[in-house]
């Protein structure tokens, strides 16, 4: 595959990942507003486990992006998607 194809696929994976994270953050206050506590408390607990457990540090979308990055010769994401995105926004890491 050409370098341009890899770059497009990496961009699409990043876009999906960012949309997923934004929707997850937006959904949390909406759960409190629209659902009773016996519904949103377990969902919050599951999401907290999903975000902070060591098991989930390597998200499936990050794995796919790392495979594409490896195939295109770019640096891999080693410390999580959000941390990598934060470093790129700050300009402390080249991608």
C-alpha positions in Angstrom: 0.0 0.0 0.0 1.2 3.5 -0.7 2.2 6.0 2.0 -0.8 8.2 1.2 -3.2 5.3 1.8 -1.6 4.6 5.2 -1.9 8.2 6.1 -5.6 8.3 5.1 -6.3 5.2 7.1 -4.4 6.5 10.2 -6.4 9.7 9.9 -9.7 7.9 9.8 -8.8 5.7 12.8 -7.8 8.8 14.7 -11.0 10.5 13.8 -13.1 7.5 14.9 -11.1 7.3 18.1 -11.6 11.1 18.9 -15.3 10.9 18.1 -15.7 7.9 20.4 -14.0 9.7 23.3 -16.0 12.9 22.7 -19.3 10.9 22.7 -18.3 9.0 25.8 -17.6 12.3 27.7 -20.8 13.8 26.5 -22.9 10.8 27.5 -21.8 10.8 31.1 -23.7 13.9 32.2 -26.7 12.9 30.0 -26.9 9.6 31.9 -27.3 11.5 35.2 -29.9 13.7 33.8 -32.1 11.1 32.0 -31.6 7.9 33.9 -32.2 6.7 37.5 -29.1 6.1 39.7 -29.4 2.3 39.5 -28.8 2.6 35.8 -26.0 5.2 35.6 -23.9 4.1 38.6 -23.0 0.7 37.1 -22.3 2.4 33.8 -20.1 5.0 35.4 -18.3 2.1 37.3 -17.8 0.2 34.0 -16.5 3.3 32.3 -14.1 4.1 35.1 -12.8 0.6 34.9 -12.5 0.9 31.2 -10.5 4.1 31.5 -8.1 3.3 34.4 -7.6 -0.5 34.4 -4.2 -1.7 33.1 -6.0 -4.3 31.0 -7.5 -1.6 28.8 -4.4 0.5 28.2 -4.0 -0.9 24.7 -7.3 -0.1 23.1 -8.3 -2.1 19.9 -8.3 1.1 17.9 -4.8 1.9 19.1 -3.7 -1.5 18.1 -5.0 -1.0 14.6 -3.4 2.4 14.4 -0.1 1.0 15.6 -0.2 -1.7 12.9 -0.8 1.0 10.2 1.9 3.2 11.7 4.4 0.3 11.7 3.6 -0.5 8.1 4.0 3.1 7.1 7.3 3.6 9.1 5.9 6.1 11.6 6.5 6.1 15.4 4.2 3.8 17.3 1.8 5.0 20.1 3.4 3.7 23.2 1.8 5.5 26.1 -1.9 5.6 25.1 -3.9 7.4 22.5 -4.9 10.4 24.7 -1.3 11.0 25.9 -0.1 10.8 22.3 -2.7 13.2 21.1 -2.0 15.6 23.9 1.7 15.6 23.0 1.0 16.3 19.4 -1.3 19.2 20.3 1.4 20.6 22.5 4.0 20.1 19.8 6.3 18.0 21.9 6.2 15.0 19.6 6.5 14.6 15.9 4.3 12.1 14.2 
